[in-house]
């Protein structure tokens, strides 16, 4: 068989001050960079900046300039066009 396997462990922390703990959890998986997946709302209210500031201070830069897949752009365009007609 010719296949690939991807293991993506997930760990969720919730509560006051949890953003400050992110670098510690990155260390537990021997990581040195972070992929921050977010939405426009969290960006607008400043949550993304808080997270990236903590990552920068810890020397764990976030991956940046990642472009969406072309199919997601088509879906966004379709949604926008559909919303304009309703």
Buried (B, 14 or more C-beta within 10 A) or exposed (E): EEEEEEEEEEEEEEEEEEBEEBBEBBEEEEEEEBEBEEEEEBEEEEBBEBBBEBBEEBEBEBEEEEEEEEEEEEEEEEEEEEEEEE
